[in-house]
Amino acid sequence: AITPPVLLDYCIDATRPASRELGVTLEFDLVDPAPGRNQQFFLATWTPGSYLIREYSRHLGPVAAADADSGASLGCRKTAKNRFEVAVAPGTRRVRLTYRVYAHELTVRTADLTAEHAFWNHACVLLWPVGEATRGARLRIEHPPEWQFACSLTEEVSARSAGETTKAVVTVLAADLDRALDAPVLIGHLSRHDWHVDGVPHAIVFDGLAGIRPPASLIDDLTRIVRAARAVFGERLPYDAYQFLCLCTDDGHRGLEHGDSSVLLASRTAFADPASYRDFLGLAAHELFHAWNVKRMRPAEFWLYDYERENHTELLWLIEGWTAYYDDLLCRRAGVRRGDDYLALLAKNIGILRSGQGRFRLGLGASSFDAWIRLYRPDENTRNSSQNYYLNGSL
């Protein structure tokens, strides 16, 4: 159970889209309020599932600190690229931080605030007290009243503030740092479809469809994919509820997994023809399969994430390769991809593997370990010096 006295209290203001900035306030009680004990805060430098140091602090505005009870300013200095230290004054028991986050990068791992929507991963938004990873958090999210809200975190309050006409407020709870950083937020003029699979709530939420309608078979197709994925493990679904958050743009095909949700970046024309629709379903299947493989079953090196530096493992070929093997196979088993189409795709992947010489230079384990400096930072020599652990791992 989350007890209120130990919660970190965040307020994230997404009501000023013209500014392209999220306003953030954090208040929290000091565990040890002894004079002379300074408190450090950090911002994550990467997001699990995307193995590259992203330097999120480059979008972090000036950070100010104060005594939350008296309002008196506290000294706050930057001690590293993503760390800040607050000088705790005598008698201070509760600290308040205020800062802004530039939000104009629409990817599955960053933040974007426009007149049409707001989307962010908390990894690039939440300054967190160092050494307090097990603390729970209450996140009060303010947004334009005409927008709808989607997030996998437990909702505490969802209502327009009394007498408030300029904003709506949603409050959600996170059990700890890992849970907070594993639950992206999508707000806007959303198209939401809810259904159940074996009694478990599922939803797919679209943003940016611009009037385009997904196929009538979408929910049935996703249901069959969910059941095909569950059958691989032969157990109940590993989550209590699941959301697909879909960011529809002019062009794109990316995804990022989370424990109880996933973010899909897709072209809004993905439903225009059978081939692109199959690719969309394959993307959804891939991120869904991660709900088992890497979110609940993962290498020991990933069990306790270090959000400030590279987390190395030689098993990305299994984390991503096994998932890449199953995404198309799940679609085949679900009946949304024909057998000849599946075999043609498999043949294409084998051809790509055979054309790459890097597999003779660096094995799948070493290529996994080097993902941070090779796969996610490719150059003209990448294919000659390493191999793609997604495709080659799947084969």
C-alpha positions in Angstrom: 0.0 0.0 0.0 1.1 3.5 -0.7 1.0 5.7 2.4 0.6 9.5 1.8 3.3 10.7 4.2 6.1 9.1 2.1 4.9 10.1 -1.3 6.7 12.4 -3.7 4.2 15.0 -4.9 4.5 16.1 -8.5 2.4 18.5 -10.4 2.9 18.5 -14.2 1.3 21.4 -16.0 0.4 20.7 -19.7 -2.0 23.6 -20.1 0.3 26.0 -22.0 0.9 24.3 -25.3 2.1 27.6 -27.0 5.1 27.5 -24.7 6.2 24.0 -25.8 7.1 23.5 -22.2 5.8 21.3 -19.4 5.9 23.0 -16.0 6.9 20.7 -13.1 6.7 21.1 -9.4 8.0 18.5 -6.9 7.4 18.5 -3.2 8.6 15.9 -0.8 9.4 15.3 2.9 13.0 14.8 3.8 13.9 11.4 5.2 16.7 12.9 7.3 16.1 16.7 7.8 19.3 17.2 9.8 21.0 20.6 9.1 23.9 20.3 6.7 22.6 17.3 4.9 22.1 18.3 1.3 19.7 16.5 -1.0 20.6 15.5 -4.5 18.2 14.9 -7.4 18.7 13.3 -10.8 17.1 13.1 -14.2 17.3 9.8 -16.1 19.6 9.8 -19.1 17.9 6.9 -21.0 14.7 5.0 -21.3 14.6 1.1 -20.9 13.9 -0.4 -24.2 15.9 2.2 -26.1 19.6 1.5 -25.5 21.2 4.9 -26.0 22.1 7.7 -23.6 19.6 10.4 -24.6 20.8 13.2 -22.4 17.3 14.3 -21.4 18.7 17.0 -19.2 19.4 19.1 -22.3 15.7 20.0 -22.3 15.5 20.8 -18.6 15.1 24.5 -17.7 16.5 26.2 -14.6 15.8 24.4 -11.4 14.7 26.4 -8.3 14.4 25.1 -4.8 12.5 26.3 -1.7 11.3 25.3 1.7 7.8 24.0 0.9 6.4 25.2 4.3 7.9 28.7 4.6 8.5 29.5 0.9 12.1 30.5 1.7 14.5 30.0 -1.2 17.1 27.2 -0.8 20.4 27.0 -2.6 20.3 24.8 -5.7 23.4 24.0 -7.8 24.0 21.7 -10.7 26.6 19.1 -9.8 26.6 16.9 -13.0 25.0 16.9 -16.4 21.8 15.5 -14.9 22.1 16.1 -11.2 21.2 18.9 -8.8 22.0 19.5 -5.2 19.7 21.4 -2.8 21.2 23.0 0.4 18.9 22.0 3.2 18.5 24.9 5.6 18.0 24.4 9.4 14.4 23.5 10.1 13.6 22.5 6.6 11.5 19.4 6.5 9.8 19.6 3.1 11.5 20.7 -0.1 9.9 22.2 -3.3 11.5 22.1 -6.7 10.2 24.0 -9.7 11.4 23.7 -13.3 10.3 23.4 -16.9 10.9 20.8 -19.6 11.0 21.7 -23.2 8.6 19.3 -25.0 8.8 19.5 -28.8 10.1 16.0 -29.9 7.5 13.5 -30.9 9.1 10.1 -30.4 8.1 7.0 -28.4 10.6 8.0 -25.7 10.5 11.8 -25.4 8.0 14.6 -24.8 5.8 16.7 -27.1 3.3 19.4 -26.3 1.2 21.1 -29.0 -2.2 22.6 -29.3 -3.5 19.2 -30.3 -1.9 16.9 -27.6 0.6 16.2 -24.9 2.7 13.1 -24.7 5.7 12.3 -22.5 7.7 9.6 -20.9 8.4 10.4 -17.3 12.0 9.5 -17.7 12.6 12.9 -19.4 10.3 14.8 -17.0 10.7 13.7 -13.4 13.6 14.9 -11.3 13.9 12.2 -8.6 15.7 12.4 -5.2 18.9 10.3 -5.2 18.6 7.2 -3.0 14.8 7.3 -2.9 14.0 4.8 -5.7 11.5 2.9 -3.5 9.4 6.0 -2.7 6.0 6.2 -4.1 4.8 9.2 -6.1 1.6 11.1 -6.6 1.4 12.8 -10.0 -1.1 15.6 -10.4 -1.4 16.3 -14.1 -3.1 19.4 -15.4 -4.3 19.7 -19.0 -6.9 21.5 -21.2 -10.4 20.5 -20.1 -11.4 19.4 -23.6 -8.6 16.8 -23.8 -8.9 13.1 -22.8 -6.3 11.4 -20.6 -4.6 7.9 -21.0 -1.9 6.3 -18.8 -1.5 2.9 -17.2 -0.9 4.3 -13.6 -3.6 3.9 -11.0 -5.9 6.8 -11.1 -6.6 8.5 -7.7 -8.7 11.4 -8.9 -10.1 12.3 -12.3 -12.2 15.4 -12.3 -12.2 19.1 -13.2 -11.2 21.2 -10.3 -14.1 22.7 -8.5 -15.0 26.0 -10.1 -12.1 25.5 -12.6 -12.9 26.1 -16.3 -9.5 26.5 -17.8 -8.0 23.1 -16.9 -8.8 19.5 -15.9 -6.8 17.6 -13.3 -6.0 13.9 -13.1 -4.0 12.4 -10.3 -2.3 9.1 -10.6 -0.1 7.0 -8.3 3.2 5.2 -8.9 4.5 2.7 -6.4 8.1 3.6 -7.0 10.7 5.0 -9.4 10.5 2.0 -11.8 6.8 2.2 -12.0 6.7 5.9 -12.6 9.2 5.7 -15.4 7.4 2.8 -17.0 4.1 4.6 -17.6 4.0 7.2 -20.4 1.2 9.8 -20.6 -1.0 10.7 -23.6 -3.5 13.5 -23.5 -5.5 15.1 -26.3 -8.4 14.6 -28.7 -8.2 10.9 -28.4 -10.0 8.0 -30.1 -10.3 5.2 -27.6 -11.5 1.6 -28.0 -11.9 -0.6 -24.9 -12.5 -4.4 -24.8 -11.7 -7.4 -22.7 -9.5 -10.5 -23.3 -10.3 -13.3 -21.0 -11.7 -10.8 -18.5 -8.7 -8.5 -18.6 -9.3 -4.9 -19.7 -7.5 -3.8 -22.9 -7.6 -0.5 -24.7 -6.1 1.1 -27.9 -5.9 4.8 -27.8 -5.3 6.8 -31.0 -4.0 10.3 -31.2 -3.6 12.2 -34.6 -5.8 10.0 -36.8 -7.1 13.2 -38.5 -10.5 11.5 -39.3 -9.1 8.3 -40.6 -10.9 5.2 -39.3 -9.0 2.0 -38.4 -10.3 -1.3 -39.9 -13.5 -2.7 -38.4 -11.5 -5.9 -37.6 -8.9 -4.1 -35.5 -10.1 -5.2 -32.0 -10.8 -8.8 -33.2 -7.3 -8.9 -34.7 -5.6 -7.6 -31.6 -7.6 -10.0 -29.4 -6.3 -12.9 -31.4 -2.8 -11.6 -31.2 -3.1 -11.2 -27.4 -4.3 -14.8 -27.0 -1.6 -16.1 -29.3 1.0 -14.3 -27.1 -0.5 -15.7 -23.9 -0.5 -19.2 -25.4 3.3 -19.1 -25.8 3.7 -19.0 -22.0 0.6 -21.1 -21.2 -0.5 -18.9 -18.3 -2.8 -16.0 -17.5 -2.0 -12.6 -18.9 0.8 -11.0 -16.8 -0.9 -7.7 -16.3 -4.2 -6.5 -14.8 -4.9 -4.1 -17.7 -3.1 -3.1 -20.9 -3.1 0.0 -23.2 -1.7 0.5 -26.7 -1.0 4.2 -27.0 -0.8 5.1 -30.7 0.8 8.3 -32.0 -0.3 8.7 -35.6 1.9 11.0 -37.7 2.7 11.7 -41.4 5.3 9.0 -41.3 6.8 6.6 -38.8 7.1 3.1 -37.5 8.5 2.8 -34.0 7.5 1.2 -30.7 8.5 1.2 -27.1 7.4 -1.4 -24.5 6.2 -0.9 -21.0 4.9 -3.3 -18.4 1.2 -2.4 -18.7 1.2 -0.4 -22.0 3.1 0.3 -25.1 3.7 3.3 -27.3 3.3 2.8 -31.1 4.4 5.6 -33.5 2.8 4.9 -36.8 1.8 6.6 -40.1 -1.9 7.6 -40.1 -2.0 5.9 -43.5 -1.0 2.5 -41.9 -4.6 1.3 -42.4 -4.8 2.3 -46.1 -3.7 -1.1 -47.5 -3.4 -4.7 -46.2 0.4 -4.7 -46.2 0.8 -1.6 -44.1 -1.9 -2.8 -41.8 -0.1 -6.1 -41.3 3.0 -4.1 -40.4 1.1 -2.2 -37.8 -0.3 -5.4 -36.2 3.3 -6.8 -36.2 4.5 -3.7 -34.3 1.7 -4.1 -31.8 2.5 -7.8 -31.4 6.2 -7.0 -30.8 5.6 -4.5 -28.1 2.9 -6.7 -26.5 5.2 -9.7 -26.3 7.7 -7.5 -24.4 5.1 -7.5 -21.5 6.6 -10.9 -20.8 10.0 -10.8 -22.4 12.1 -8.0 -20.8 9.4 -6.4 -18.6 8.8 -9.4 -16.4 11.5 -11.7 -17.5 14.8 -10.1 -18.1 18.6 -10.5 -17.7 20.0 -10.1 -14.2 21.9 -7.0 -15.3 18.5 -5.3 -16.0 16.7 -6.3 -12.9 17.6 -3.1 -11.1 18.0 -0.4 -13.7 20.6 2.3 -13.4 18.9 5.2 -15.1 22.0 7.4 -15.2 24.4 5.3 -17.2 24.6 2.5 -19.7 23.3 -0.9 -18.5 25.2 -3.5 -20.4 24.1 -7.1 -21.2 25.0 -9.7 -23.8 21.4 -10.8 -24.0 19.7 -8.1 -26.2 19.7 -10.7 -29.0 17.3 -12.7 -26.8 15.3 -9.8 -25.4 14.7 -8.2 -28.8 15.6 -11.1 -31.2 13.2 -13.6 -29.6 10.5 -10.8 -29.5 11.2 -10.0 -33.2 10.9 -13.8 -34.0 7.5 -13.9 -32.3 5.9 -10.7 -33.6 5.3 -11.9 -37.1 4.8 -15.5 -35.9 2.0 -14.3 -33.5 0.4 -12.6 -36.5 0.5 -15.8 -38.5 -0.9 -17.8 -35.6 -3.6 -15.2 -35.1 -4.6 -15.5 -38.7 -3.8 -11.9 -39.6 -0.8 -12.8 -41.8 -1.0 -15.5 -44.5 1.5 -18.4 -44.6 3.0 -17.4 -47.9 3.4 -13.8 -46.8 5.1 -15.0 -43.5 7.5 -17.2 -45.4 8.3 -14.4 -47.9 9.1 -12.1 -45.0 11.3 -14.8 -43.4 13.2 -15.3 -46.7 13.8 -11.6 -46.9 15.2 -11.5 -43.4 17.5 -14.4 -44.2 18.7 -12.5 -47.3 19.5 -9.5 -45.1 21.4 -11.6 -42.6 23.5 -13.2 -45.4 24.3 -9.8 -47.0 25.8 -8.4 -43.8 29.5 -9.2 -43.1 29.5 -7.9 -39.6 28.3 -11.2 -38.2 31.7 -12.6 -39.0 33.4 -9.9 -36.9 31.2 -9.6 -33.8 28.9 -12.2 -32.3 25.3 -11.6 -31.2 26.3 -11.4 -27.5 29.0 -8.8 -28.2 26.8 -6.9 -30.6 24.2 -6.8 -27.8 26.8 -5.5 -25.3 27.8 -2.8 -27.8 24.3 -1.6 -28.7 24.9 1.7 -26.9 27.8 2.6 -29.3 26.9 0.6 -32.4 23.3 -0.2 -33.2 21.9 3.0 -31.9 24.7 5.1 -33.3 25.2 3.7 -36.8 27.8 4.8 -39.3 29.1 3.5 -42.6 31.1 0.8 -40.8 28.3 -0.5 -38.5 27.2 -3.3 -40.9 30.8 -4.4 -41.4 31.8 -4.4 -37.8 28.7 -5.8 -35.9 25.3 -7.3 -36.5 21.7 -6.3 -35.9 20.6 -8.4 -32.9 16.9 -7.8 -33.7 16.8 -9.5 -37.1 19.8 -11.8 -36.7 18.7 -12.7 -33.1 15.2 -13.6 -34.4 16.7 -16.0 -36.9 
